[in-house]
Amino acid sequence: MYAPERQQEILRLARESGRVDVLSLAEEFQVTAETVRRDLKVLDRAGLIRRVHGGAIPAGRLDFEPDLAERDAVAADEKDRIAHAALTELPAEGSVILDAGTTAARLAALIPLDSALTVVTHALPAAARLADHPGIALHLVGGRVRHRTRAAVDAWALRAYGEIRADIAFIATNGFSHTGGLTTPDLAEAAVKRAALAAARRVVLLCDSAKFGQEHLARFGALSDVDLLITDTGLAPEEALAIERRGTAVVRA
């Protein structure tokens, strides 16, 4: 099958089911995931689809946001590697902000039992993993909980982050790029991410490579706001170098 034929079939599947994912398409067409990502990039540039985390949706569904369980199942191996790499960035003691996100929740589950940290989070999954941790002083930020992400948003959450200054924040994003910065589909969620980012002395972005180049409705920061990006080897070395040249260190786990 030639590339244009494959791309036409991908577009048909996206319109029929409302969403396609990279791994399933790669298996169906017997090509690599990177080939599928190139196909999706072509369709995205043509305005026929919108690339989202792990796949794509038809261009008419730009408000679509996968739920937590669906996002957690995508790029699971990459997220595990990113979470393990992030462990080395945890301070021996001090204060940590954990953003909402499936990779941040994985990091929460990996924090060693002998850690003695103060952790602040507005993410219910991360808080649940740390609630019984013997060495963690856990502070749960309140607010309206978004069912899709299990994250607290709105005024209570913004006020809480405005009152702290943490040593490090582990931030998640739905998309990141040189021009678009850090973006997410929901405006309320973006506001809390922006507040969490501003509340820390050091910012580490946890993000799998499939999100590179994606841009969503709500922008909450720039790549220059990030001290360290931890991603996976799917991010091309030349792209990692371009990011580093702009002042953000990159780890490809």
Backbone bond lengths (Angstrom), bond angles and torsions (degrees), N, CA, C in turn:
res aa  C-N    CA-C-N  psi(-1)  N-CA   C-N-CA  omega(-1)  CA-C   N-CA-C  phi
1 M - - - 1.464 - - 1.530 109.44 -
2 Y 1.338 115.23 128.82 1.447 119.81 177.65 1.531 110.24 -74.91
3 A 1.346 115.63 158.53 1.461 120.43 -176.93 1.528 112.89 -56.07
4 P 1.345 120.08 -46.54 1.472 118.78 179.35 1.527 113.06 -60.21
5 E 1.344 116.62 -36.62 1.466 119.88 177.72 1.523 110.63 -65.60
6 R 1.325 115.84 -43.05 1.467 120.28 179.34 1.525 110.74 -64.14
7 Q 1.309 116.18 -41.02 1.462 119.62 -179.61 1.526 111.44 -65.83
8 Q 1.335 116.51 -36.74 1.462 119.92 177.32 1.524 110.60 -64.89
9 E 1.329 116.43 -39.12 1.454 120.54 178.87 1.529 110.88 -68.65
10 I 1.321 117.48 -38.83 1.467 121.40 176.99 1.526 109.87 -61.23
11 L 1.322 116.52 -42.82 1.463 120.50 178.90 1.526 110.80 -62.26
12 R 1.334 116.55 -42.00 1.465 120.22 178.45 1.531 111.10 -61.37
13 L 1.337 116.57 -44.81 1.464 120.55 -179.57 1.525 111.09 -64.33
14 A 1.320 116.53 -39.10 1.464 120.12 179.72 1.521 111.15 -63.95
15 R 1.319 116.31 -40.57 1.459 119.85 -178.64 1.526 111.64 -72.02
16 E 1.328 116.44 -33.20 1.464 120.07 -179.51 1.521 112.39 -73.35
17 S 1.337 116.72 -43.94 1.470 120.43 -173.42 1.514 113.16 -99.63
18 G 1.335 117.72 -13.11 1.460 120.58 -178.96 1.502 114.08 87.40
19 R 1.345 117.21 -10.51 1.455 120.75 -179.73 1.525 108.87 -166.70
20 V 1.323 116.76 146.33 1.464 122.39 170.33 1.523 108.06 -130.60
21 D 1.340 116.07 150.11 1.466 118.46 177.63 1.518 109.83 -120.57
22 V 1.311 115.01 151.96 1.465 122.58 -171.11 1.522 111.82 -60.58
23 L 1.324 117.44 -48.18 1.461 120.42 -174.23 1.526 112.03 -65.02
24 S 1.330 117.40 -41.12 1.461 120.59 178.79 1.527 111.30 -65.52
25 L 1.328 116.08 -40.25 1.460 119.59 178.51 1.526 111.16 -65.57
26 A 1.321 116.46 -41.00 1.460 120.13 179.09 1.523 110.76 -60.84
27 E 1.326 115.97 -40.74 1.470 120.05 179.13 1.525 111.04 -68.63
28 E 1.326 116.62 -41.99 1.461 119.91 -177.22 1.516 112.00 -65.58
29 F 1.338 116.76 -41.25 1.459 120.46 -176.30 1.530 113.36 -95.25
30 Q 1.344 115.74 -0.18 1.469 120.83 179.00 1.527 111.94 56.15
31 V 1.333 114.61 48.17 1.464 121.67 175.33 1.525 108.03 -130.91
32 T 1.311 116.27 173.24 1.460 119.91 179.71 1.527 110.77 -77.82
33 A 1.321 114.89 159.67 1.464 119.96 176.50 1.524 111.02 -61.27
34 E 1.321 116.52 -34.59 1.465 119.84 179.60 1.527 110.77 -65.37
35 T 1.328 117.08 -37.01 1.475 120.35 176.13 1.520 110.68 -62.81
36 V 1.327 116.94 -42.52 1.460 120.70 178.18 1.527 110.37 -63.07
37 R 1.329 116.33 -42.12 1.474 118.95 179.70 1.527 110.70 -61.65
38 R 1.337 117.26 -37.28 1.473 119.57 176.61 1.529 110.93 -65.50
39 D 1.344 115.90 -40.15 1.463 119.10 176.26 1.523 111.26 -60.66
40 L 1.323 116.53 -44.48 1.460 120.21 -179.43 1.526 110.91 -65.17
41 K 1.322 116.32 -35.21 1.465 119.54 178.48 1.532 110.18 -64.17
42 V 1.338 116.71 -40.90 1.471 120.84 178.12 1.523 110.45 -61.88
43 L 1.327 116.37 -46.18 1.463 120.66 -179.56 1.527 111.83 -66.87
44 D 1.324 115.96 -35.98 1.456 120.42 178.71 1.526 110.74 -66.01
45 R 1.315 116.47 -44.16 1.467 120.25 179.54 1.521 111.85 -64.80
46 A 1.339 115.82 -27.72 1.464 120.04 177.50 1.526 112.54 -81.04
47 G 1.345 116.30 -4.32 1.452 120.39 179.12 1.507 114.61 78.41
48 L 1.341 117.57 15.62 1.460 121.38 -175.78 1.527 112.58 -91.73
49 I 1.319 117.09 -28.05 1.462 122.62 177.08 1.516 108.69 -134.98
50 R 1.317 114.73 171.50 1.466 121.12 171.77 1.518 107.49 -125.43
51 R 1.323 117.14 121.91 1.452 120.59 178.53 1.529 109.95 -70.47
52 V 1.315 115.98 133.83 1.456 122.64 175.65 1.516 107.04 -130.04
53 H 1.336 115.36 176.05 1.452 120.61 -175.59 1.532 111.24 -57.37
54 G 1.326 117.24 114.16 1.447 122.30 175.86 1.513 115.53 86.14
55 G 1.332 118.22 -1.28 1.451 118.70 -177.81 1.511 112.40 179.81
56 A 1.337 116.50 -136.39 1.458 120.35 -177.42 1.519 110.12 -158.60
57 I 1.333 115.32 159.72 1.463 122.85 175.20 1.525 108.00 -129.88
58 P 1.337 118.20 159.50 1.468 119.82 175.97 1.523 110.85 -60.33
59 A 1.311 115.24 151.76 1.464 119.81 -175.85 1.516 112.86 -60.84
60 G 1.314 118.36 -22.17 1.455 120.99 -179.62 1.504 114.30 -80.29
61 R 1.349 118.28 -1.04 1.471 120.51 -176.96 1.526 110.20 -120.11
62 L 1.296 117.53 52.30 1.458 121.67 -174.71 1.516 112.68 -71.71
63 D 1.348 117.36 -12.63 1.450 119.56 179.09 1.522 111.64 -89.51
64 F 1.325 117.33 1.30 1.459 120.69 -175.66 1.518 110.70 -70.22
65 E 1.326 115.60 136.12 1.457 121.71 176.84 1.531 108.01 -138.60
66 P 1.338 118.73 115.70 1.465 120.26 -178.95 1.520 111.07 -58.75
67 D 1.347 116.50 148.16 1.460 118.51 178.43 1.527 110.41 -79.87
68 L 1.320 115.94 175.58 1.452 121.89 -170.87 1.519 112.24 -61.91
69 A 1.335 117.08 -45.03 1.460 120.32 -178.02 1.516 111.40 -63.25
70 E 1.328 116.83 -39.72 1.458 120.62 179.61 1.524 111.06 -66.21
71 R 1.335 117.05 -43.68 1.463 119.94 179.73 1.524 111.43 -66.07
72 D 1.328 116.62 -35.25 1.458 120.13 -177.43 1.527 111.39 -66.21
73 A 1.329 116.68 -28.37 1.459 120.32 -177.72 1.522 112.93 -82.66
74 V 1.325 117.65 -13.56 1.460 121.91 -177.73 1.526 110.04 -90.91
75 A 1.338 116.35 133.91 1.473 122.62 177.83 1.524 111.67 54.72
76 A 1.335 116.20 41.45 1.468 120.62 -175.43 1.518 112.14 -61.63
77 D 1.338 117.82 -43.12 1.464 120.27 -179.25 1.520 111.06 -64.14
78 E 1.320 116.44 -42.29 1.464 120.19 178.89 1.525 110.99 -62.85
79 K 1.327 116.33 -41.81 1.465 120.06 179.52 1.526 111.52 -64.58
80 D 1.325 116.63 -37.14 1.469 119.63 177.27 1.529 110.84 -63.71
81 R 1.322 116.62 -42.67 1.467 119.57 179.42 1.525 110.94 -65.76
82 I 1.315 116.63 -39.76 1.464 120.41 178.79 1.526 110.29 -63.91
83 A 1.328 116.96 -43.76 1.464 120.67 179.80 1.524 111.41 -62.70
84 H 1.324 117.49 -42.03 1.472 120.08 178.58 1.530 110.49 -64.79
85 A 1.337 117.20 -39.49 1.469 119.75 177.60 1.522 111.21 -65.25
86 A 1.319 116.62 -34.32 1.465 120.21 -179.31 1.523 112.43 -68.15
87 L 1.324 116.80 -23.63 1.469 119.65 178.74 1.522 112.05 -55.98
88 T 1.321 116.73 -35.80 1.466 120.27 -177.85 1.530 112.15 -69.14
89 E 1.326 116.97 -14.93 1.464 120.77 179.59 1.528 112.44 -91.07
90 L 1.328 117.42 -9.13 1.464 119.60 177.99 1.519 110.22 -66.74
91 P 1.324 118.29 134.48 1.466 119.65 176.50 1.524 111.25 -71.10
92 A 1.321 116.67 157.31 1.463 120.57 176.76 1.518 110.61 -63.59
93 E 1.305 115.42 -34.40 1.466 121.82 174.71 1.516 107.63 -153.71
94 G 1.323 115.77 162.55 1.454 118.99 -179.45 1.517 111.72 126.80
95 S 1.342 115.97 -156.96 1.461 121.30 -171.30 1.523 111.16 -120.20
96 V 1.326 114.87 141.19 1.465 122.41 -174.47 1.527 108.98 -133.78
97 I 1.329 116.19 136.59 1.460 122.28 169.62 1.519 108.12 -102.69
98 L 1.323 116.27 130.26 1.459 121.65 174.35 1.523 109.03 -112.98
99 D 1.302 116.18 116.60 1.453 122.61 179.20 1.530 110.03 -74.71
100 A 1.322 115.73 166.64 1.457 120.83 172.25 1.520 109.24 -72.98
101 G 1.331 116.64 143.75 1.456 121.20 179.69 1.514 110.29 150.84
102 T 1.321 115.98 151.39 1.458 119.56 -175.74 1.527 112.42 -69.13
103 T 1.327 117.97 -33.56 1.461 119.61 178.42 1.520 110.68 -72.88
104 A 1.331 117.58 -38.02 1.466 120.62 176.36 1.522 110.86 -63.23
105 A 1.325 117.20 -37.40 1.463 120.59 177.10 1.531 110.70 -65.11
106 R 1.321 116.89 -37.09 1.458 119.93 175.44 1.525 110.73 -63.38
107 L 1.323 116.99 -41.05 1.451 120.37 177.11 1.524 110.73 -61.09
108 A 1.316 117.74 -43.09 1.467 121.46 179.05 1.515 110.86 -57.00
109 A 1.322 116.80 -40.26 1.467 120.77 -178.35 1.521 112.35 -70.24
110 L 1.342 117.66 -19.24 1.459 121.48 -176.53 1.528 113.69 -94.72
111 I 1.330 118.02 -9.15 1.468 119.79 -176.15 1.529 109.51 -60.66
112 P 1.328 117.73 123.38 1.473 120.88 -175.20 1.527 112.64 -59.44
113 L 1.323 115.48 151.29 1.460 121.02 -177.55 1.518 112.60 -66.67
114 D 1.333 117.39 -22.50 1.463 119.14 -179.64 1.528 112.33 -89.97
115 S 1.340 117.50 6.80 1.465 120.39 178.04 1.519 110.47 -71.58
116 A 1.326 115.30 144.19 1.463 121.60 176.74 1.524 107.65 -125.78
117 L 1.318 116.05 88.60 1.453 121.69 -173.88 1.521 110.74 -131.51
118 T 1.323 114.63 155.23 1.454 121.00 166.70 1.520 107.18 -99.09
119 V 1.323 116.47 121.42 1.461 121.21 -177.27 1.529 109.52 -116.61
120 V 1.318 115.03 129.67 1.463 122.20 176.83 1.523 107.71 -114.68
121 T 1.316 117.84 129.57 1.457 120.60 178.93 1.520 111.16 -150.27
122 H 1.312 115.36 148.71 1.469 121.83 172.43 1.520 110.26 -106.80
123 A 1.334 117.16 10.34 1.454 122.56 -176.47 1.518 110.41 -103.14
124 L 1.322 117.49 118.26 1.463 120.66 -178.97 1.533 112.92 -62.17
125 P 1.347 120.60 -40.20 1.468 118.56 178.13 1.526 113.28 -61.05
126 A 1.328 117.83 -41.47 1.460 120.54 178.09 1.524 110.58 -66.15
127 A 1.323 117.12 -42.08 1.464 120.69 179.89 1.524 110.79 -63.16
128 A 1.334 117.36 -40.38 1.467 120.70 -179.96 1.524 111.03 -62.17
129 R 1.316 117.26 -37.12 1.458 120.76 -179.79 1.525 112.02 -71.37
130 L 1.317 117.10 -24.34 1.466 120.97 -174.92 1.527 113.42 -104.80
131 A 1.320 117.69 -7.06 1.464 120.65 -172.91 1.523 112.74 -59.24
132 D 1.330 117.83 -33.71 1.468 121.45 -178.67 1.520 112.85 -103.52
133 H 1.323 117.05 9.52 1.467 120.39 -179.96 1.525 109.73 -69.21
134 P 1.342 118.30 124.89 1.471 119.82 -173.13 1.526 114.71 -68.40
135 G 1.337 117.56 -24.99 1.458 118.96 -175.44 1.505 115.42 -103.56
136 I 1.333 117.26 -0.04 1.459 121.41 -174.24 1.521 111.25 -99.53
137 A 1.330 116.17 127.21 1.464 121.37 167.50 1.524 106.22 -90.86
138 L 1.316 115.84 102.57 1.464 121.67 -171.16 1.520 111.41 -95.26
139 H 1.332 115.58 130.14 1.466 121.86 175.57 1.521 107.55 -119.58
140 L 1.326 116.59 116.45 1.459 122.24 -178.84 1.525 109.43 -96.67
141 V 1.313 116.11 117.28 1.458 122.16 178.69 1.526 109.00 -77.17
142 G 1.324 116.59 132.76 1.452 120.70 -175.83 1.509 113.91 -97.16
143 G 1.323 115.24 175.46 1.457 121.95 179.47 1.511 110.26 147.65
144 R 1.322 115.78 -172.54 1.460 119.99 174.72 1.523 109.38 -70.60
145 V 1.325 117.21 129.99 1.458 120.78 -177.50 1.528 109.87 -92.83
146 R 1.317 115.54 122.23 1.472 120.59 174.13 1.516 108.79 -77.01
147 H 1.321 116.81 123.43 1.458 120.46 -176.62 1.523 111.80 -63.85
148 R 1.326 116.87 -34.40 1.460 120.31 -174.84 1.523 111.97 -68.16
149 T 1.333 117.97 -33.14 1.461 121.14 -177.12 1.525 113.67 -116.02
150 R 1.339 117.85 -8.19 1.467 122.53 -176.17 1.533 110.86 57.12
151 A 1.323 115.78 39.47 1.460 121.58 -178.81 1.519 110.06 -120.75
152 A 1.333 116.41 141.83 1.463 121.54 176.83 1.519 109.79 -80.71
153 V 1.332 115.99 137.63 1.465 121.41 -178.99 1.528 109.26 -137.12
154 D 1.316 114.81 179.59 1.463 124.68 175.97 1.536 112.76 80.30
155 A 1.324 116.31 -164.35 1.465 122.15 -162.97 1.524 113.99 -60.19
156 W 1.331 118.90 -41.83 1.463 120.08 -178.74 1.527 110.75 -59.84
157 A 1.314 115.84 -45.75 1.459 120.13 -178.85 1.531 111.03 -65.20
158 L 1.314 116.80 -42.77 1.461 120.42 179.87 1.521 111.21 -63.32
159 R 1.322 116.29 -40.54 1.463 119.71 179.96 1.532 111.13 -65.33
160 A 1.324 117.04 -40.48 1.464 120.34 -179.52 1.522 111.45 -62.92
161 Y 1.321 116.97 -45.78 1.463 119.14 -179.84 1.523 112.08 -69.39
162 G 1.316 117.00 -25.43 1.448 119.77 177.08 1.515 113.57 -70.88
163 E 1.340 117.11 -12.50 1.462 121.32 -176.06 1.526 113.78 -104.51
164 I 1.348 117.66 4.13 1.464 118.71 -177.54 1.527 110.97 -126.03
165 R 1.323 113.82 163.83 1.469 122.26 174.93 1.520 106.77 -141.02
166 A 1.309 117.05 98.32 1.462 122.42 -174.88 1.523 110.71 -90.38
167 D 1.312 115.29 161.64 1.463 120.49 178.78 1.528 111.32 -70.77
168 I 1.326 116.82 -39.62 1.458 120.64 -176.09 1.524 109.88 -151.11
169 A 1.315 116.31 146.04 1.469 122.24 175.36 1.517 108.82 -124.45
170 F 1.323 116.03 133.00 1.450 122.45 173.05 1.527 107.05 -102.15
171 I 1.319 115.82 110.53 1.455 122.94 -171.11 1.528 110.12 -108.96
172 A 1.328 115.76 143.98 1.462 122.05 176.13 1.522 109.23 -113.82
173 T 1.327 115.99 160.84 1.459 120.96 178.83 1.514 109.95 -150.68
174 N 1.325 116.90 155.32 1.462 121.69 175.57 1.521 112.08 -86.49
175 G 1.325 116.13 -22.03 1.453 120.35 178.79 1.513 110.53 -158.66
176 F 1.341 115.90 150.18 1.467 119.57 175.56 1.522 108.95 -148.56
177 S 1.320 114.77 143.42 1.465 120.49 179.56 1.524 108.19 -158.56
178 H 1.331 114.78 166.45 1.467 119.56 179.63 1.528 110.75 -63.33
179 T 1.313 117.07 -43.82 1.462 120.43 -174.15 1.523 112.42 -87.94
180 G 1.334 116.70 -38.76 1.460 120.04 -176.16 1.503 114.72 -85.81
181 G 1.333 116.99 -17.42 1.459 120.45 -178.52 1.521 111.54 73.46
182 L 1.319 116.29 -141.96 1.458 123.33 -178.09 1.519 108.09 -103.31
183 T 1.337 116.38 125.35 1.460 119.22 -174.02 1.528 111.58 -136.64
184 T 1.328 114.44 157.62 1.459 122.62 179.52 1.535 107.61 -149.11
185 P 1.317 119.51 156.52 1.472 119.47 -174.64 1.522 115.38 -70.16
186 D 1.346 118.55 -26.56 1.459 121.02 -169.81 1.525 111.28 -106.62
187 L 1.331 116.95 131.63 1.465 121.74 -177.29 1.536 112.02 -66.45
188 A 1.335 117.07 -40.65 1.462 120.02 -179.70 1.528 111.06 -66.02
189 E 1.323 115.74 -40.82 1.460 119.76 178.36 1.530 110.37 -65.19
190 A 1.315 116.41 -39.56 1.458 120.65 179.00 1.526 111.10 -61.73
191 A 1.315 117.39 -39.60 1.468 120.58 -179.28 1.522 111.15 -62.73
192 V 1.342 117.52 -40.25 1.464 120.41 179.34 1.522 110.38 -70.48
193 K 1.317 117.88 -39.94 1.457 120.59 177.11 1.527 110.45 -61.15
194 R 1.325 116.24 -40.73 1.460 120.62 178.53 1.529 110.82 -62.61
195 A 1.325 116.21 -41.25 1.467 120.58 178.96 1.527 111.35 -67.55
196 A 1.339 117.02 -40.31 1.461 120.45 178.98 1.518 110.94 -65.90
197 L 1.315 116.15 -40.51 1.461 121.09 178.04 1.521 111.07 -60.79
198 A 1.334 116.67 -42.33 1.465 121.14 -178.69 1.519 112.91 -74.12
199 A 1.335 117.49 -15.09 1.467 121.06 -175.05 1.519 113.37 -90.06
200 A 1.337 117.91 6.35 1.466 120.42 -176.84 1.524 111.41 -125.33
201 R 1.327 115.26 149.14 1.464 121.01 176.85 1.523 112.07 -74.98
202 R 1.322 116.56 -30.01 1.468 122.09 -179.86 1.524 108.54 -133.34
203 V 1.330 115.90 137.74 1.465 121.27 -175.78 1.524 109.42 -121.27
204 V 1.335 115.09 127.00 1.464 121.98 175.81 1.524 107.86 -117.56
205 L 1.316 116.79 124.31 1.462 122.28 179.09 1.524 109.11 -95.59
206 L 1.333 116.55 123.46 1.464 122.44 177.18 1.520 107.61 -104.16
207 C 1.325 117.02 114.25 1.459 118.75 -170.31 1.518 110.80 -159.16
208 D 1.329 117.23 123.95 1.460 118.93 177.23 1.522 110.24 -73.41
209 S 1.313 115.57 157.16 1.461 121.71 -169.27 1.525 113.44 -67.18
210 A 1.340 118.55 -21.66 1.465 120.59 179.97 1.525 111.59 -62.17
211 K 1.316 117.66 -20.11 1.463 121.19 -178.51 1.534 112.61 -84.37
212 F 1.339 116.03 -10.53 1.460 118.38 -179.26 1.531 110.22 -67.29
213 G 1.312 115.72 131.38 1.454 121.24 -178.70 1.508 114.58 89.92
214 Q 1.323 117.67 -9.99 1.465 120.59 177.99 1.523 110.46 -83.45
215 E 1.325 115.29 142.02 1.460 120.95 177.23 1.525 108.78 -131.58
216 H 1.330 115.84 131.77 1.457 121.91 -178.91 1.529 109.62 -116.89
217 L 1.299 115.87 -179.15 1.466 121.36 -171.65 1.515 114.01 -60.29
218 A 1.340 116.69 -47.10 1.464 120.87 -167.95 1.526 111.32 -106.16
219 R 1.301 116.19 120.09 1.473 122.40 178.99 1.519 109.21 -94.32
220 F 1.335 117.24 131.41 1.458 118.96 -179.68 1.520 113.57 -123.88
221 G 1.305 118.19 3.28 1.456 119.99 177.95 1.512 111.10 177.55
222 A 1.311 114.78 175.53 1.459 122.14 176.69 1.523 109.17 -114.50
223 L 1.312 116.35 159.83 1.464 119.16 175.58 1.529 111.33 -59.44
224 S 1.315 116.62 -28.92 1.464 120.22 178.75 1.524 112.60 -68.03
225 D 1.337 117.60 -15.57 1.466 121.13 175.72 1.523 111.86 -78.83
226 V 1.321 116.64 -9.53 1.465 122.31 -174.82 1.517 109.97 -101.25
227 D 1.331 116.58 129.44 1.463 120.92 176.88 1.519 111.87 -79.84
228 L 1.337 116.44 -38.11 1.458 121.50 -177.19 1.518 110.02 -143.17
229 L 1.323 116.64 130.59 1.458 122.98 171.85 1.525 107.99 -104.19
230 I 1.330 116.16 123.22 1.467 120.73 172.51 1.517 107.19 -108.83
231 T 1.319 115.90 116.62 1.452 122.35 -178.08 1.518 108.51 -134.16
232 D 1.327 117.80 -162.69 1.463 120.82 179.79 1.516 109.92 -114.90
233 T 1.326 115.90 177.75 1.458 121.03 -174.44 1.518 112.73 -72.56
234 G 1.332 118.05 -4.07 1.458 120.34 174.19 1.515 112.80 -67.80
235 L 1.334 117.45 -20.41 1.463 120.35 174.45 1.520 107.92 -76.30
236 A 1.316 116.63 120.52 1.459 121.39 -176.03 1.527 111.05 -60.15
237 P 1.344 117.18 143.71 1.471 120.13 -179.91 1.522 113.05 -54.87
238 E 1.329 117.28 -37.31 1.462 119.13 -179.43 1.525 111.80 -68.94
239 E 1.349 116.77 -31.89 1.465 119.62 176.10 1.521 110.52 -71.07
240 A 1.334 116.33 -39.78 1.465 120.00 176.81 1.522 110.56 -61.72
241 L 1.327 116.61 -41.64 1.466 120.78 179.33 1.524 110.81 -64.09
242 A 1.339 117.07 -40.25 1.463 120.15 179.04 1.524 111.04 -63.12
243 I 1.325 116.84 -38.18 1.464 120.76 177.38 1.526 110.54 -66.59
244 E 1.323 116.46 -42.52 1.467 120.11 -179.41 1.519 111.72 -65.22
245 R 1.306 116.45 -34.38 1.476 119.90 179.04 1.521 111.32 -64.77
246 R 1.324 116.72 -21.35 1.475 120.62 178.21 1.521 112.22 -92.29
247 G 1.347 116.73 4.51 1.455 119.67 171.48 1.512 116.97 107.72
248 T 1.347 118.86 -0.13 1.450 122.12 179.25 1.529 109.97 -106.79
249 A 1.310 117.13 121.64 1.457 120.78 176.57 1.523 109.97 -67.42
250 V 1.327 117.19 149.67 1.466 121.71 -177.52 1.518 109.95 -130.20
251 V 1.332 116.25 132.59 1.463 123.55 170.35 1.517 107.52 -116.84
252 R 1.340 116.51 124.50 1.473 121.91 177.10 1.532 107.27 -103.83
253 A 1.331 116.78 100.72 1.468 121.03 -173.33 1.532 111.75 -83.84
